[in-house]
């Protein structure tokens, strides 16, 4: 068994998705925890290709030190550092980080990495398809339908919304995270703009029934289902500002719900996690309706890992520190 100092880790940070700033923040937290645990750590930003920064702090800086593109990923993975790597720790979020793209490239190179496999990631990032799989496995999900950009017709979309759900309704990219491109439409007049906003991020938009109620999430670490956490955002929805602006949300863990409901949501978490064959760790997000029914929104294969993110908060509640959490991720990935 190797000592931590003998284990060579490459941390992939940044990336080329809309969630690049979030990825930098998660990666910085993981980098410090990996160092605290005594691992030998190098940082690579796949979006830079061969133009990697010389100073480690530049990987996490707000401004970029070179042009950023998803087309640089292949060049980055040809760097010699990967020839002596025991494990690739993924600090990436969003497209090309959570959707199976980077996972498939790492598998081609025969490299071990943290998080779920290619098919699991691809399915989790396809919100429409994952909901079908969840429902088939006994997980309650909101109603919804997908609209492709090439087939978009405003009149038929509005007709379908009003037949199935009415207002308010959620319109969001099918394959983005951090609520990029998401709109809560409270009336017909907002629908066209909402689709235009979503199509800036994707060619596939998900229209979803709005579940009035509470925002809950549950983490999973190596088979351990963590306590339910409730998010109380200042806005009606847990949007980008509420997620990443200090003081814009309150977090309660464990959530103030009765034992039977807690057990139900944790069971739904396990079903959703297993339905798409997740590995290692993840976070499952829910809306709890006003009549007490939980609805699964999505599974996050690479949940936020800043020291103040939701998964670390839930882990801390069961006695797992942030550094211990990162060590667990490394150990079960190896």
Secondary structure, 3 states (H helix, E strand, C coil): CCCHHHCEEEEECCCCCCCHHHHHHHHHHHHHHHHHCCCEEEEECHHHCCCCCCCHHHHCCCCCCCCCCHHHHHHHHCCHHHHHCCEEEECCCCCCCCCCHHHHHHHHCCCCECCCCHHHHHHHHCHHHHHHHHHHCCCCECCEEEEEHHHCCHHHHHHHHHHHCCCCEEEEECCCCCCCCCEEECCHHHHHHHHHHHHCCCCEEEEEECCCEEEEEEEEECCEECCCEEEEECCCCCCHHHHHCCCCEEEEECCCCCHHHHHHHHHHHHHHHHHCCCCCEEEEEEEEECCCCEEEEEEECCCCCCCCCHHHHHHHHCCCCHHHHHHHHHHHHC
